[in-house]
């Protein structure tokens, strides 16, 4: 398992990613701007689906890492197969 310091650094990274993407998403949704710059990338309304996926990924990572910091374990994925 990773140390809490490494987990905290990764959490800070994903939080900064989220903090950069949310204002871009809100600005593009509101329609106040035609394009928005995030670091060296220019985003337009055509980039909204990709932006939504990136935000969801950042939220998932933040939740996962916060759970690890709080003493939990990673959630395991499992499937259910319906039977007759």
Buried (B, 14 or more C-beta within 10 A) or exposed (E): EEEEEEBBEBBEBBBEBBEEBBEBBEBBEEEEEEEBEBEEEEBEEEBBEEBEEBBEBBBEBBEBBBBBEEEEEEEEEEEEEEEE
